């Protein structure tokens, strides 16, 4: 199997300062283990990450941007879902 025949993987990295994984890019690899090793070599060369997720690109499903109005409009009419009515106590740093 040639490298160009390998599946495409999406790479997500959690930085030392972050609480969530962020999309770092894509790469081709034969399997998940190789994808993690390659992602480490390509996207965390300066030891900035503490966790790596890889997902085969064909397993990622997304909404269609043209469905934006019908998909997100209902939440805009429910203001109680927005965290603007809550007082955050002192000392809470990650919210």
Secondary structure, 3 states (H helix, E strand, C coil): CCHHHCEEEEEEEEECCCCCEEEEEEEEECCHHHHHHHHHHHHCCCCCEEEEEEEEHHHCCCCCHHHHHHHHHHHHCCHHHCCCCCCCCCCCCCC
